[in-house]
Amino acid sequence: MGYPYNAAFPVGTNVRIASRERLERHCREWKYHHKLQPVQLEFGGSISTVKEVSFYHGGDQLYVLNDVPGIWHEDLLEKATS
C-alpha cells in the first residue's frame, strides 16, 4: 500500500485488475465510498493503464483506468508484469 497522497500506481503505470472472484468479494464486503458498479466485474483479471489518480479523504487511493469503466480502489489493482 502506498502512503497517503502518494500514488502506489502513478499515471501511466500498467496494472492488472483483481480477479472477478476478488471483485465480487469486494462488492459484498466494502461498506464505504466508491462502491464498484456491476459493469466493473466484467473486467476482472484485465490489464489496463492508469489514466488518473485521486485520493479520498484520509488517503485512500482511487484510480481511473484507460478503456475500463469506473473508479478503482488501490487494493483491487496490482502492477502488471506482462
C-alpha positions in Angstrom: 0.0 0.0 0.0 1.2 3.5 -0.8 1.4 6.3 1.7 -1.4 8.9 2.0 -1.4 11.2 -1.0 1.4 9.2 -2.7 0.1 7.0 -5.5 1.2 3.4 -5.5 0.5 3.4 -9.3 1.3 6.7 -10.9 -0.4 7.8 -14.1 0.9 5.7 -17.0 1.5 2.5 -14.9 0.2 -0.7 -16.3 -1.9 -2.5 -13.8 -3.8 -5.8 -13.5 -7.3 -5.7 -12.1 -8.1 -8.3 -9.4 -9.9 -11.5 -10.4 -13.7 -11.4 -10.8 -13.9 -13.5 -7.6 -12.0 -10.9 -5.6 -14.1 -8.1 -7.2 -17.3 -9.9 -6.1 -16.0 -10.3 -2.6 -15.1 -6.6 -2.5 -18.7 -5.8 -3.6 -20.1 -7.9 -0.7 -17.7 -6.6 2.0 -17.0 -2.9 1.1 -19.3 -0.6 3.0 -17.7 2.8 2.3 -17.1 5.2 -0.6 -16.9 4.4 -4.3 -18.5 1.0 -4.4 -17.9 -1.0 -7.6 -20.6 -0.9 -10.3 -21.8 -4.2 -11.8 -20.2 -3.5 -15.1 -16.8 -3.3 -13.5 -17.0 -7.1 -12.6 -16.6 -7.9 -16.3 -13.0 -6.5 -16.2 -11.6 -8.9 -13.5 -8.1 -10.0 -14.5 -7.8 -7.4 -17.2 -4.7 -5.3 -17.8 -5.0 -1.5 -18.3 -3.1 1.7 -17.8 -3.6 4.3 -15.0 -5.2 7.4 -16.6 -5.9 9.4 -13.4 -5.2 9.2 -9.7 -7.2 10.8 -6.9 -7.4 10.5 -3.1 -10.4 10.1 -0.9 -10.2 12.0 2.4 -7.8 10.1 4.6 -5.6 8.9 1.8 -7.5 6.1 0.1 -6.1 5.9 -3.4 -8.6 5.8 -6.3 -7.8 5.2 -9.9 -9.4 5.8 -13.3 -8.1 3.4 -16.0 -7.8 3.7 -19.7 -10.7 2.0 -21.6 -12.1 0.5 -18.4 -15.2 2.0 -16.7 -15.5 3.1 -13.1 -13.3 4.1 -10.2 -10.9 1.5 -8.8 -9.6 1.1 -5.3 -5.8 0.5 -4.9 -6.4 -2.9 -3.2 -8.1 -4.2 -6.4 -5.0 -3.4 -8.6 -1.5 -4.8 -8.8 1.4 -3.8 -11.1 1.1 -5.7 -14.3 4.2 -7.8 -15.1 3.3 -8.6 -18.7 
